[in-house]
Amino acid sequence: MHISIVYALPNEQYLEALDVAEGTTAAEAVAISGVQDKHPEIDLAVNKLGIYAKLVPATQVLQAGDRVEIYRPLPRKPRDAHAVDDKKARIRARKESRTSDEA
C-alpha cells in the first residue's frame, strides 16, 4: 500500500512516498523511510506522530494513502510567547508613563 512520510524543519522539508505492507504501523513506516538516518534528532519517544494533522499513537496501523507526519516540539508554546510579549509591552508602557510624568 502507498503512504508518505513528512517531516518539516524551518528551512527544509522531508517528504518520501513509500510502499509498505498491510498492517504496517506508523513507527515502522518511519523506520523504513530512513528519515531518522537523515535527521538523527527525531526520537519517537519525544516526537509525536500524526496522520493528516490528527495525533496518532506510534502503534497506529496505517491505511493506504495515509500521510504520516512527524511533529517537532515547539521551542515555546505560542500562547506563552504571546504572554511574554504582552508582559514586555506592559513594562515598556509603564516605563514610558513614568518618564512622561517626570518631565
Sequence and secondary structure as in RCSB ss.txt:
>XXXX:A:sequence
MHISIVYALPNEQYLEALDVAEGTTAAEAVAISGVQDKHPEIDLAVNKLGIYAKLVPATQVLQAGDRVEIYRPLP
RKPRDAHAVDDKKARIRARKESRTSDEA
>XXXX:A:secstr
 EEEEEEEETTEEEEEEEE  TT BHHHHHHHHTHHHH TT  TTTSEEEETTEEE TT B  TT EEEEE   S
S HHHHHHHHHHHHHHHHHHHHHHHHH 
